[in-house]
Amino acid sequence: MGETPVEKYRAISPAEFFYKYREIAGFSNPARAIYQTIRELVENALDATDAHGIMPDIKISIRKVDEIQEFYRITVEDNGIGIPPDVVPDAFGRVLFSSKYVLRQTRGMYGLGVKMAVLYGQMTTGRPVEVITSKPGFKRIYYFKLRIDVNRNEPVIIERGSWRKNREWHGTIVSITIEGDWSRAKPKIKEYLFKTAIVTPYANIVALTPDDEIIYYPRIIDKIPRPPLEVKPHPHGVDLELLKQIISSHNYTSVEELLIKGFQSIGDATAKSILQQVSELSDNELLSLVNTLKSMKDIRAPSIKAISPLGSDVIIAGLKRVFQPEFVYAVSRRPQAYQGHPFIVEAGIAYGGKTPMSDDDKPIILRYANKIPLLYDEGSDVTTMVVKEDISWDHYMVSFPAPIAILVHVCSTKIPFKGVGKESIADVPEVRKEIKLVLMDVLRELKKYLSKKAKEEELKKRAEHLAKYIPEVARGLSVIVANGSKDFEVKLVQKLVSIISKRTGIPVPEIQQVLESVRIGA
C-alpha cells in the first residue's frame, strides 16, 4: 500500500476567493466582463448622485487601447459626492469593503462589484485602476493609481497625488483597463444603458463607444426620487448573530436601552412588554430574545425611509421617452415587509405608439431591482413567473403578440437576488404577491382604455355607415321639401353631420372625410 496523501489546509482572503471564482460575480468571459464592469461603475456613479439628491451627469468612455489584444479602457465620470481621499484605497482595493453595508437602499449591495472589475483588470491586462475624486467643498482634487494585493486583500498604492481646484468640481472618475469582447458585449451594453435611461429620466447619460458612436440620453424631468436614509434594524429581521453584533458595537447599560436604541419601532411600552418575556441576556436567553422579537405582533412595520421608490411620474416619463405610447400608466403599491425588511413594488405599462410588438406568449418585460435593470436570467425571475403563470391576459383584453411593455420595479433594503450577479429576483411569496397585485392594478387601467377604444371604434364604424347615406338622404329631402334647392341640400348635409357627431362622439371632420370618400367613389 502507498503512503496516505496528506491534506493541506490554508485560509484564503476574500480577494483570492473571487479571483479564483470570478464567474460568481458575473466575470465569466470577456463579453460578460466588459458589460459587468460598465454596469458596476455606472451604478456606483448613480448611487453617488441621486441617492444624495444630486441630478446625475454620467459620462462613459469605452476605448480600445491595444491594436493587437482586445484591451479596453473603461472610464466613468459622475458629479456625485466624491470619496474622501483616505477611503479611496480601501474602496477600490479591498474586497468586501463598502459604504453600502447599512440598512439603506442602494444599487450595489455586496461591496464587491468594482473591486471584482479591478481584479479582472489585473488578471487580464496587468494594469491598475485609476481614480480621480473630490468632495463638495474640498479645495483639492485627489488622484490614485492602485491595485489589489490578492493574498492579503489589501490595496497597493502605486501612485498618488493632488492638485488645487481651478473650478468647483466634485465627483469621481474611475478608469479600469480590462480584456473584453466589445463586438459580443455591445448589444447588452446598449440595452443596459437604454433600460437605465428609462428609470432615470432625471439623469444626463452620455457614452462614447469604441465604434465612435455617441449614445446620449438627455435629462427630461427635474424630479428626482426621494433619497433613502439609513435606519436601524427592525425586530422582525433580527437573528442571533445580528443581535450579538448590536450588543458588541454599543455600550448599552440595560436590555431595555438595547431594545429602544438598537432597533426601530420599539418604544418604552413595547420594550417593557418584551422584557416581561425575557428576564436576562444569558447565552440561552439571547435566542429567546430573538424569538420573542420575531413573534411580536403589535410592532410597527419597518420604516420606509430607507427605501427610494421611483414614483409614477418618473416611470411614466421614462416610458414616454423611449416608447411614445398611445397609453401609459404607472402605480406604486403600498409598502410591505418580509423578514423585517420594507419593500415597495411599482409597475408601469406602455401600449401602442412606438412600443415594439411583444412575443407570442408574453409582453415585453422591463425588470428592475433598486433601480438596476436586470438583463440576464429572465426565465428564472419572479416577475417573469407572475407574467406567465399568474396573469389572465384575456381578461384584460390583451392577446399576443401585442404592442405592450410592462415595467416592474422592486425596491428594498434587502432584494432577494438569486445570485451575486444580481440578475434575477427569487420567488419570495411576499414579493410575488405584490408583483401580481401591481400588475393587476396597471392592467385594469389598460382594460378601461382598450374597452373605451373598442367602443369608439364601434361608434366610428356606425358613424361611417350612416354618413354614407347622408348625400342620398339630403338630395331626396331637398326634392320633397325645397324643390331640389342646392342651398337647402348643403345645409341639410351639415345638419345631419352634426347630429351623427353628437350621437356618436365622432368629430365632425372625420365624418366629413367619409362624405368626401363617398363623393369620390361616386
N, C-alpha and C positions, 0 to 999 in steps of 0.2 A: 504494500500500500504506500502511496506517495504521501508527502507531507500535507497536512491540512492547511489550506491557504489562510493567511492572517488578514482579517478585515481591518481596513484603515478608516478611522473616523476623524473628521475635522469639521469645523464650522465654516460657513461661507457668509460673506456680507450680503446685504440686500442688493448692492450694485452687481456683485458677481452672480447672484441668482438670476437677475433679469438680463444680465449679459449673456448667460447661458441659455435662458429660456425666453428670448425676446419675442417669440411668437405669441406669448400670453398677452403682451401689451400691444399687439397689432403690427409688429415689425417682422412679418413672416417672409417678405420678399421685397425687392427694390420698388415695385409699383405700389404695394401697400405702405411701404416705409415713407415714401415721399408724400403720400396722402396723409398719413398719420402725423408726420412732422408738421405739415401745414396746419392741420386741424388743431394740434396741441398748442401751437404758437398763436393762432387766431383766437382760440378760446381763452387763453391766458390774457390776450390783449383786450378782449371784450369784458372779461371779469375785472380788469384793471380800470375800466371806464364806466360802463353802465351800472355796475354794482356799487359805484361810488357817486352816482348822479352826474356823470360826465357824458355828454354826447360823443359817441365814438367816431374817431377818424382813424381808419385802419388802412395801412399801406403794406402790400405784399409784393415781394420781388422773388421770382424763381429764375435763376440764371445758370446756364451750363458753364462750368469753369474749366473743363478739360476736353480737349479736342479728341482724345483717344478713348478715355474712360468716361462712363456715364456718371460724372460727378456734378452735383447741383448745389449751388449756394442759395439757401432759402433765408430771406430776411423779412421780418415782420416788425413794423413800427406802429406804436399806438401813442395816444395823447393822454394816457392814464395817470395814475397817482405815482408811478415810478416805484423804485425799490431802494431802500436805504443801502448805502454802499457797504456797510458791514454785514448785510444779509446776502448780498449778491452771490458770493462764492458758494454758500450752502444752498441757496435757492436753485442754482444751476449745477452744482457739483456734489450734492449729497442726496442719494435716493431715499425717498420717504421722509423728506424734509419739506414742509409746506406751511403756508398760512391758512390752508383750507381744512385743517383738522379741527374744525369748530362746528357748532350747530348753527349753520347758516347755509342757505342755498348758494352753490357755486357751480360753474360748468365743470371744473375739474373736481375730483373727489379724493384721489389717491396720492397726490404729491409725487407722481411717477412720470407723467407724460413727457414733459420737456426734458427731464433727465434721461429718459429712455432714448429720445432723439439725440441727445449729446453722446450717449453711449454708442448708439448705432453709427453716428458720425465717426467716432474714434475707431470703431471696428472696421469700417469700410473705407475711410479716406485718411484716417490718422490726423485729421485737422481738429483743432479745438473750437469751442463755442466762443463767440464774441458778443459782449453785452455793453450797451451804452444806455445810461439811465440817469434821471434826475427827478426829484420830487418837487411839487409846487412849493415855492418859497425858498428853495435852495439856490445858492448863488453859483454853484459849480455843477458841471456835468462829469459823470464818472464813467471810466472805461475799464473793462476787464476782458482778458483772454484767458480761458481756463479749460481744464479737462478733469475727468473723474479718475481718482485712484480706485480701481476696481476692487482690489484686495481689502482696502481699508474703508471703502465707501466715504472718501473724503475728497474735497476739492483740491486741485493742484493749480495754483495761480501762476500762469506763465508770464503774464504782463498785466500791469495795471497803471492807470494814470487818471488825471482830472484836469479840467480847464475851466476858466471862468465863463459864465454865460454872457453872450452878447445880445440875447433876446430872452423873453420869458417863455422858455420851452420846458415842458415837463412830459414825462412818459418813458417808454423803454423801447429800445431797438435791439433785436436779437438776430444773430446770423449763425446758421448751422450749415456745414457742408457735409452732404451725405451721398452715398451711391444711390441712384434712383433710376426709375424707368418712366420717363415722362410720357412717352407715347401711349403706354398702357394705363398710366395713372390719370392722364388728362381728363377723360370723361367723368371720373369720380370726383376729381378736384373741382371741376366746373360745376358739377351737380351740388357738391358741398357748399360752394360759395353762393350758388343760386338759392339753395334752401336756407342758408344762413341769412341771406338778404330778406327772405320772406318774413322772418320773425324779428328782424332788426331794421325795420323801415326808418328808424331814427338814427341809423348809422351811415356814414360815408365809407364805402368799401371799394378800394381800387387795387387791382392786381395786374402785374406785368409778367407775362408767361415767357418761356424760352422761345416761343414762336413769334415774339414781339407783338403779341396780341394784348390789348388792354381790356380788361374786364372791369366795368365800373357800375356800381350800384349807388346812386346818389341818395342822400337823405331826403325823405319826402314828408316826414312829420316831425314836429318838435316835441312830441310827447314821449317820455321815457318811463318804463315800468318802475314802480317803487322799489328802491334798493332794499335788499334783505338785511336784517340785523341779526347779530349773534344773540342766541338765547341759551338759557340753562336747560339741562336735560329734563324731560318730562318723566314723572314717576312710572308711567306705564311702559317706558322704554328702558328702564334700568335693568341691569343684570349684576351678578355678584362682582365681576371684575370692575365694571364701571363704578359701582358703589365704593369699592376699595380705592379706586383712583381718586374719587371725590374726597374721601376721608383723608387720604395721604397728602393731597395737594392743598389742603386748607387746615387751619388750626381752630376747628370748631370746638367749643367748650362743652357742648352738650348734644345729645341726639336731637333735641328739639331745634337747636340752632342749625344743625346739619340739614334737617328736613326743610326748614324755612329758607335758608340762604343757599342751599346746594341745588334746589330744584325749583322749577316753575310750577305754578298752580297749587302751591301749598302755603296756606296761611296759618295763623295761630290755631284756629279751631280744628283744621284738618290735621295739623301736626299732633295736637293733643289726642285726637281720635286714633291716630296711628299708634301713638305711644301707649295707649291702653292695651294694644295687642302685642307690643314688643317692649320688653322691660329694659334690656341692656344689649350692648353690641359685642357679645362674645362671638367666637367664630361660628358657632351654630346659629346664633341669633341674627347674624348678618344675612344668612339665607332666608331666615324667617321674615326679616325686614323687606328684602327684595320681593318675596311672595306677597307680603301684605300690600306693598306699594302697587304691585301689578293688579291686585284684586280689588283695589278701592274703586267703588262705583261712582262716588259723588265728587271726584276730582275733575276740575275743568279740563276741557280739551286742550291739546298742545297749542301754544301761541303761533299765529300765522305771521308774526313779524319777521320770522326767519326765512320766509319764502317770498318769491317775487314773481307772481303770475304776469303773463304778457298783457292781459286785458283784451276785451273785444275790439277796442279801437285800433290797437296795434295789429291784431290778427287780420282785421278787415282791410286795413291799409296795406299790409303785406300781400294779401291775396289779390287785391285790386291791382297792385303794381305789376304783378307778373302774369295774371290771367285776364284782367279786364273783363270780369264775368258779367253776365246779364243779371245774375242773382248771387248775392254774397251775404253770409250771416255768420255770427260768432257768438259764443257764450262761454262764461266761466262758471263752473259748478261751485257750490258752497264748499268750504274746507272740510276735509275728512282726516282721519288718522289711522295709521297702522303701526304697530309696535312702538307706540309712543311718539311717532313722527308725523307732523302735519303734511298733507299733500292736497294739491288742487289739480283737477283735470279740466282742461279747456279744449274747445273744438271750434273749428271754422269750416265752412263749406263754400265752395265756388262752383257755379253751374253756368254752362254756356259761355258766350263770349269767345275768348281765345283759350279756354280750358281744353286741353287735348282730350281725345277720346280715350276712355279707360279700357281695361282688359275686358274679356268676355264674362268674367265672374266676380269682379270687384272694382271699386273706384280707384282712382289714383290716391295713394295714401302717403301723406307727409307726416312722418313720425318725429316727435321732438321730446327730449327729456332735459329739464333745466336749461332750455333754450338751445340745446345742442341738436342738430339734425342727425338722425340715425339712418345710415345708408345701407349697412350690411345686415344680414341675418333677419330680413323682413319676415320670412316664413315662421320663425320661432318667436316673434314678438307678440305680446299680449294684445296689442291694438289690432294686428292682422287677424288674430284668432277671433276677436269680437266682431270685426267687419265680416268675416266669412261664416262664422258659426252662430252669432247671437242676434244678427240684424235681419229682419224680414224685409228685404228691399222692395218687393212687390207692394207691400203695404204702404210704402211711401211714394208709389207711382214711379219707381226707378227700375228700368230694365237695362241690362248691359248688352253691348258697350254703350256708354253714355259720356257726354262732356262734363264729367263731375270729378272734383278733387276734394278730399277731406283732410283737414289738418287736426292732429291730436297732440296736445302738449301736456306732459305730466311734470309738475314741479314739486320738489320736496327737499327736506334736509337729508333724506336717505332714499335715493332711487334704487329699486331692486333690480339692478342690472344683472344679466345672466353671465357676465364675464368682465375681466379687467378692461377689455377693449371697448366697453360701453356702447354697444351697437344694438342691443335689444333688451326689452324690459320683461322680467319674469312674470309668470301668470299668478300674481298675488290676488286672492279673491277680492279684497277691498278695492284694489286698483281696477281690476277687471269690471267690477260692478259699476264704478264711476265712469269708466270709458263707455260702457254700454248706455248709461243714462245720458251722458253728454251728447253722444251721437244721436240718440232718440230726440233730444232737445232740438238740435240743429235740423234734423231730418223732418221733424214736424213742421218747421218753418218752410223748408223746401217743398213739402207736400202742399202747404197752403198756396205757395207761389205757383206750383205746377197745376194745381186744381184751378186756380184763377186764370192761369194762362190757357188751360184747356177750354174753360167756359168762354173766354174771349175769342178763341179760335172758332168755337162753335157759333158764337154770335156773329163773328165776321163772315163765316160761310153763309149764315142765314141772310145777313145784310147784302152780301154779294148776290145771292139768289134772288132776293126781292128787287135789288137795283136793276137787274137785267130786264125787268118788266116795266120800269118807270117810263122809258120813252114811248112804249106802245100804249100804256095807260094814259099818259099825258096827251098823246095825239087823239085818242078816242074821246076823252072827256072834252078836249078843245073843240072837236067837231060837234059834239052833242050840245055843249053849253055855250060856246062862243063862236060858232060858225067857222071853226078851224083857225082861229086867231093865233098867230105865232107868238105874240107877246104873252097871251094867256097860257100857251103851252110852256113857254120858258119859265114863267112864274110858278106854274103847277109842278114842273120838274124840281125847281128849287124847294118848294114846299114839301114834296114827297121825300126828297133827300134829307131835309131837316127832320121830318117825322121818323124816318128809319134810324137816323143818327141818335135821336133821343131815346128811341125804344131799345136800341142795341148797345149804345155807348160807343159805337164806332165813329171816329172823327169824320166830319163832312168831306175833307179832301180825299180820304180813302174811298168813300162811296163814289165820289166824282171820278176817281181813276177807273173804277169799274164801269161807270157810264161811258167813259171815253173809249174803253176797250170794246164795249158793245157797239158803239158807233163805228169804230174802225172795222170791227168784224162784219158789220152790215155793209 
